[in-house]
């Protein structure tokens, strides 16, 4: 059986299919016929009704409404099959990912052979939002005596945590936040934190501000250096590279940097996902999504990578920092506290800001000095074992 996901894409409604909870989404050329909804072929349909209605596309609207009528809307249909799915995982460790964008990164570095990776739009919704259907199932749960490990990434659903704890009372739980916890998510985070403290569940965050505010362990986003070794090379094709989703603020930060790079006649590769113009400050821009492995090849083949803070200057460090350190690639960043970090070294990291723009000389000198490798304990997952 499969899960159908409807989502807006450039004014249209795109459609994907995947196996429930596991597997990757495969884009479909067109919507399945309505008759599929009344068969066992479709287990659930994930969509946001306002977004589907806003599209004014008749077929997607009918498909979404029909899924509600026949009980295939994911909030009820998926939760009914969730416990059955968990029963079939036997004693294998479970790895829940609560963010589609970072699923490739987290899977690449954190998942071991044999782990069951639970991901996809239907899983993201279970992890990031409370679901009354899970709460109703609690009295019917048959506890398991398995002692596997459950690693949950980006959890904001107390209902899911209670469900899993009731199902697996003897298991080793770990909850990890690798991105900024937004203001509207803080009440959910606090409830999960209180429940975790009462049930001896490990929780860690990636930024020191949240760690200090809620008295939880801080842990920098780390990577698996052994997996990164094939992407490290002494042959540097580019002087500088950068990959991120387009936003106006990012483009404005990049412009003065790129002007200096052009003055220094540097070879630069920029991937700005969703950017509509072909160039930025004279450099050609790629705007298509690439695989995580291709991105690692790019970072490994570059002398330096640009790293920009996204939501706040004091937010935690993105994966670009440990990726670059592990690949012996330098970092050009506007993160103000980076010079205070134990992994900082002038041979590895160059800081800039609006108040402290870089000169052509600073850039060329930074790229020319030898890279001094950082202690792996700062960024390597294996160093904590």
C-alpha positions in Angstrom: 0.0 0.0 0.0 1.1 3.6 -0.6 0.7 7.1 0.7 -0.2 9.9 -1.8 1.1 13.4 -1.1 -0.5 16.5 -2.7 1.4 19.8 -2.5 1.5 23.1 -4.3 4.3 23.6 -6.8 4.6 26.8 -8.9 0.8 27.3 -9.0 0.1 23.6 -9.7 -0.6 20.7 -7.4 2.1 18.1 -7.6 1.6 14.5 -6.6 4.0 11.9 -5.1 3.7 8.3 -3.9 5.7 6.3 -1.4 5.4 3.4 1.0 3.9 4.4 4.3 6.6 5.6 6.8 9.6 4.3 4.8 11.0 4.8 1.3 11.4 8.0 -0.7 8.7 9.9 -2.5 8.4 9.3 -6.3 6.7 12.0 -8.3 3.7 11.0 -10.4 2.9 12.4 -13.8 -0.7 12.7 -12.9 -3.1 12.0 -10.0 -4.3 8.4 -9.6 -7.9 7.7 -10.5 -10.5 8.3 -7.7 -11.3 4.6 -7.7 -7.9 3.9 -6.1 -9.0 5.6 -3.0 -11.6 2.9 -2.4 -9.1 0.1 -2.8 -6.3 -1.2 -0.6 -3.7 0.4 -3.0 -3.8 3.7 -1.2 -3.3 3.8 2.6 -3.5 7.5 3.1 -3.5 10.9 1.4 -1.4 13.8 2.8 -2.4 17.4 1.9 -3.4 20.8 3.3 -6.9 21.5 2.2 -6.5 25.3 2.1 -3.5 24.9 -0.3 -5.4 22.5 -2.5 -8.5 24.7 -2.6 -6.4 27.8 -3.4 -5.0 26.1 -6.5 -8.5 26.0 -8.0 -7.6 22.7 -9.8 -10.7 20.6 -10.0 -9.0 17.1 -10.0 -6.8 17.6 -7.0 -9.7 19.2 -5.0 -12.0 16.2 -5.9 -9.2 13.8 -5.0 -8.6 15.5 -1.6 -12.3 15.7 -0.7 -12.9 12.1 -1.8 -10.0 10.9 0.5 -11.8 12.6 3.4 -15.1 10.9 2.5 -13.6 7.5 2.3 -11.4 7.8 5.5 -8.1 8.0 3.7 -7.0 11.4 5.1 -3.6 10.7 6.7 -4.5 12.1 10.2 -6.8 9.1 10.8 -5.8 6.5 8.3 -2.0 6.6 8.9 -2.3 6.5 12.7 -4.5 3.3 12.5 -1.7 1.5 10.6 1.2 3.0 12.6 1.3 0.4 15.5 1.0 -2.4 13.0 4.0 -1.0 11.2 6.0 -0.7 14.4 5.2 -4.3 15.2 6.7 -5.4 12.0 10.0 -3.7 12.7 10.8 -6.3 15.3 13.9 -5.4 17.3 15.5 -3.1 14.7 16.4 0.4 15.8 14.1 3.2 14.6 15.2 6.6 13.3 12.5 9.2 12.9 13.2 12.3 10.8 10.9 15.3 11.3 12.1 17.5 8.5 12.0 16.6 4.8 14.7 19.1 3.8 17.4 17.6 6.1 16.4 14.0 5.7 19.3 13.2 3.4 21.8 14.8 5.7 20.6 13.1 8.8 20.3 9.7 7.1 23.7 10.0 5.7 25.5 10.8 9.0 23.4 9.4 11.8 21.7 6.2 10.5 23.5 2.8 10.9 23.1 -0.2 8.7 20.0 -2.1 9.7 18.2 0.9 11.2 14.6 1.5 10.1 14.4 5.1 8.8 10.9 6.5 9.2 10.4 9.5 7.0 8.1 11.2 4.5 5.3 13.8 4.6 3.0 11.6 6.6 5.8 11.0 9.2 6.8 14.6 9.3 3.2 15.5 10.2 3.2 12.9 13.0 6.4 14.2 14.4 5.9 17.9 14.2 2.2 18.2 15.1 0.0 16.8 17.9 -2.5 14.2 16.6 -5.6 13.4 18.7 -5.9 10.0 16.9 -2.6 8.9 18.6 -3.9 10.0 21.9 -7.1 7.9 21.5 -5.0 4.8 20.7 -3.0 4.9 23.9 -5.4 2.6 26.0 -5.3 0.0 23.2 -1.5 -0.2 22.9 0.2 -3.5 23.6 3.6 -2.7 25.2 6.6 -4.4 23.6 9.6 -5.8 25.5 12.0 -4.7 22.8 15.1 -2.8 23.9 15.9 -1.1 20.6 16.9 2.5 20.2 14.6 5.3 19.0 16.2 8.4 17.6 13.7 11.1 16.9 14.7 14.3 15.0 12.8 17.6 15.3 10.0 16.3 17.6 7.2 18.7 18.4 4.4 16.2 19.0 3.9 15.1 22.7 1.2 12.7 21.4 3.8 10.8 19.4 6.3 10.7 22.2 3.7 9.3 24.6 2.5 6.8 22.0 6.1 5.5 21.5 7.0 5.5 25.2 3.8 3.4 25.9 4.6 1.1 23.0 8.3 0.7 23.9 8.7 1.2 27.6 12.2 -0.5 27.7 13.7 1.3 24.8 16.5 3.8 24.7 15.1 7.1 23.5 17.0 10.1 22.1 15.5 13.3 20.9 17.7 15.7 18.8 17.0 19.3 17.6 19.4 20.2 14.8 17.7 23.5 13.8 16.2 26.6 15.3 13.2 26.1 17.5 10.8 28.8 16.4 8.8 30.9 18.9 5.5 29.2 18.1 7.1 25.8 18.7 8.5 26.6 22.2 5.3 25.5 24.1 5.4 22.1 22.4 9.2 21.8 23.0 8.7 22.6 26.7 6.0 19.9 27.2 8.3 17.4 25.4 11.2 18.5 27.6 9.2 18.0 30.8 7.9 14.6 29.7 11.5 13.5 28.7 12.9 14.7 32.0 10.3 12.7 33.9 11.0 9.6 31.8 14.8 9.8 31.6 14.8 10.5 27.8 17.9 12.2 26.4 17.3 15.5 24.7 19.9 17.7 23.0 19.8 21.0 21.0 22.2 22.5 18.5 22.3 26.1 19.8 23.7 27.3 23.1 21.0 29.9 23.6 18.2 27.3 23.8 20.5 25.0 25.9 21.0 27.7 28.5 17.4 28.9 28.5 16.0 25.4 29.2 19.0 23.7 30.9 19.4 21.0 28.2 22.6 19.6 26.7 24.2 21.6 23.8 25.7 19.5 21.1 27.0 20.9 17.8 25.7 19.4 14.7 28.2 16.7 13.9 29.0 14.5 10.9 30.4 11.0 10.2 33.9 11.7 9.0 34.5 8.2 7.8 31.6 8.5 5.4 33.0 11.9 4.2 36.5 10.6 3.3 35.6 9.7 -0.3 34.5 13.3 -0.9 37.7 14.9 0.3 40.3 15.8 -2.4 43.5 17.8 -2.7 42.4 18.7 -6.3 40.5 21.9 -5.7 38.4 22.8 -8.8 36.8 25.9 -7.3 38.0 28.6 -5.0 34.7 29.1 -3.3 31.3 27.4 -3.3 27.8 28.0 -1.8 24.5 26.1 -1.8 21.3 27.3 -0.2 17.7 28.1 -0.9 17.1 31.6 -2.4 15.9 34.5 -0.2 16.3 38.2 -0.8 18.3 38.6 2.4 20.8 35.8 1.3 21.2 37.4 -2.1 22.0 40.8 -0.5 24.6 39.2 1.7 26.2 37.4 -1.2 26.4 40.5 -3.5 29.4 42.3 -1.8 31.2 39.0 -1.3 30.8 38.1 -5.0 32.0 41.5 -6.1 35.2 41.0 -4.1 35.5 37.4 -5.5 35.2 38.8 -9.0 37.8 41.4 -8.3 40.2 38.7 -7.0 39.4 36.7 -10.2 38.2 33.7 -8.2 36.5 30.6 -9.6 33.2 30.4 -7.8 30.3 27.9 -7.9 26.9 29.2 -6.5 23.8 27.0 -6.2 20.9 29.3 -5.1 17.8 27.1 -5.2 14.8 28.9 -6.6 16.7 32.0 -7.8 15.2 33.1 -11.1 17.9 35.2 -12.7 20.8 33.5 -14.6 23.5 35.5 -12.9 24.4 37.3 -9.7 27.2 39.9 -9.7 28.6 38.4 -12.9 28.6 34.8 -11.7 26.4 32.1 -13.3 23.8 30.7 -10.8 22.5 27.2 -10.7 19.0 27.0 -9.2 18.2 23.3 -9.3 18.3 20.9 -6.3 21.2 18.5 -6.3 21.7 15.3 -4.2 23.6 15.5 -0.9 26.4 13.4 -2.3 26.8 15.8 -5.2 26.9 18.7 -2.8 29.6 17.0 -0.7 31.7 16.5 -3.9 31.4 20.2 -4.6 32.4 21.2 -1.1 35.3 18.7 -1.2 36.5 20.1 -4.5 36.4 23.8 -3.2 39.0 25.7 -1.3 36.3 27.4 0.8 32.6 27.3 1.4 30.3 30.2 2.3 28.3 29.8 5.5 25.6 32.3 6.4 23.3 32.5 9.4 19.7 32.0 8.4 17.3 33.2 11.1 19.5 34.8 13.8 23.2 35.6 14.3 23.4 33.5 17.5 21.6 30.5 16.1 23.5 27.1 16.1 25.9 26.1 13.5 24.7 24.6 10.3 26.0 21.3 8.9 28.3 23.3 6.5 30.7 24.0 9.4 31.4 20.3 10.3 31.2 19.2 6.7 33.9 21.7 5.7 36.1 20.9 8.7 35.9 17.2 7.9 36.6 17.8 4.2 39.6 20.1 4.9 37.7 23.0 3.2 37.9 26.5 4.6 34.8 28.5 5.7 33.8 32.1 4.9 31.1 33.0 7.4 29.1 35.9 9.0 28.5 34.1 12.2 29.7 36.6 14.9 30.6 34.1 17.6 32.6 31.7 15.5 36.0 33.3 16.6 35.2 32.2 20.1 34.8 28.5 19.2 37.5 25.9 20.0 37.6 24.8 16.4 38.3 28.4 15.1 41.6 29.0 13.4 42.6 31.8 11.0 43.7 29.1 8.5 40.2 27.6 8.5 37.7 30.3 9.1 37.3 33.9 7.7 34.7 36.2 9.3 32.9 39.0 7.6 29.9 41.3 8.3 28.2 44.4 6.9 30.4 46.4 9.4 33.5 44.3 8.5 33.4 43.7 4.7 36.2 41.6 3.3 39.0 43.1 1.1 40.4 41.5 -1.9 43.7 41.1 -0.1 42.1 39.4 2.9 40.3 36.9 0.7 43.4 36.0 -1.4 45.6 35.7 1.7 43.0 33.4 3.4 42.7 31.1 0.5 46.5 30.9 0.0 47.6 29.9 3.5 47.8 26.2 4.3 44.7 24.6 6.0 45.4 23.4 9.5 43.2 20.4 10.2 40.8 20.7 13.1 40.6 18.2 16.0 38.0 15.6 15.0 36.4 15.8 18.4 34.8 19.1 17.5 32.8 17.8 14.6 33.0 14.0 14.2 30.2 11.8 15.5 32.6 9.0 16.2 34.6 11.1 18.6 32.0 10.8 21.3 32.0 7.0 21.4 
